Amino acid sequence: YALSGGGPLLHPTLQALTLVPICPHTLTNRPIVIGTDCIIDVRPLSGRFEGIQMSCDAEVNQRVGETERVTLRVSDKKLKLLHPTHYDYYEILRAKLNWATHKLQP
């Protein structure tokens, strides 16, 4: 999902979080990669509150009040992904991103 929003490619073994703005109104809103030990507090800028909605994976949009904060951190719950026997991360990237599919001969 993050890639389709302009986020970076991250190797699946990398312990990191990616924060990717969805449809930002300015080019200065860029994705950022942070360590899994980071805790992020998000709050509206003072005096610039115009009604903010937060959208996260599998959640309904939530309104954020002028004095509210949203705290982001890694969950203690882990997710284990299963892959087919011959799963190849780089081969999938090549196919999805139309990278060169021929292999160089030694």
Order of alpha helices (4+ residues) and beta strands (2+ residues): beta-beta-beta-beta-beta-beta-alpha
